[in-house]
Amino acid sequence: MRNNDLSGDIPTEICLLKELEVLKFADNQLNRTIPPCLGNLQKLEDFFVADNLLSGKFPAECASSFSMRRLVIEENKLTGDPLATFDGMKNLFWLYADRNGFTGAIGDTFLRSRENLTHLDLSDNNFTLQDDKELPVHLLKMPKLETLDLSRNLLEGSIPNDIGEVPLKFLSLHNNKLKG
């Protein structure tokens, strides 16, 4: 249902589709909230709602979505602290949550032990570092992570000394207040 000039809510009736694996509502004019019942779709692997006008918080109920592999919620008007919810999604490969109004403190436990995460983009939000410490080393050294974009946030702290040892193909940290 991509690029169809859809507006209003994501219909909650979509949550009745228990076998649903892919849901794409990107490039529309959806302008309300993401329904919490999406967390009940245990087979949902791909959820794409980029480039809409969605607002409110990302539902905590979605943390229980064990199958979620690709979450693309970029370029909306989502707010609140979604980090615990993202952390609960254990099978993520892609997480694109850039260009929203998210807040929260990225700490030492955020997305720890993610063996399959390849793309993480949290840019253009209002994230901070927990206690204005060092950027968590484990985020830089995830074994399969290729892309890490934390640019244009409110990150204050230091860049780890061993940053030269990271296996990333793309790293963007600009427009923060990092030192190193």
Secondary structure as GFF3:
##gff-version 3
##sequence-region A 1 180
A	DSSP	beta_strand	7	8	.	.	.	ID=ss1
A	DSSP	three_ten_helix	12	16	.	.	.	ID=ss2
A	DSSP	beta_strand	22	24	.	.	.	ID=ss3
A	DSSP	beta_strand	29	30	.	.	.	ID=ss4
A	DSSP	three_ten_helix	36	40	.	.	.	ID=ss5
A	DSSP	beta_strand	46	48	.	.	.	ID=ss6
A	DSSP	beta_strand	55	57	.	.	.	ID=ss7
A	DSSP	three_ten_helix	60	64	.	.	.	ID=ss8
A	DSSP	beta_strand	70	72	.	.	.	ID=ss9
A	DSSP	beta_strand	77	80	.	.	.	ID=ss10
A	DSSP	alpha_helix	83	88	.	.	.	ID=ss11
A	DSSP	beta_strand	94	96	.	.	.	ID=ss12
A	DSSP	beta_strand	101	106	.	.	.	ID=ss13
A	DSSP	beta_strand	119	121	.	.	.	ID=ss14
A	DSSP	beta_strand	126	129	.	.	.	ID=ss15
A	DSSP	three_ten_helix	130	132	.	.	.	ID=ss16
A	DSSP	alpha_helix	137	140	.	.	.	ID=ss17
A	DSSP	beta_strand	147	149	.	.	.	ID=ss18
A	DSSP	beta_strand	156	158	.	.	.	ID=ss19
A	DSSP	three_ten_helix	161	165	.	.	.	ID=ss20
A	DSSP	beta_strand	170	172	.	.	.	ID=ss21
A	DSSP	beta_strand	177	179	.	.	.	ID=ss22
###
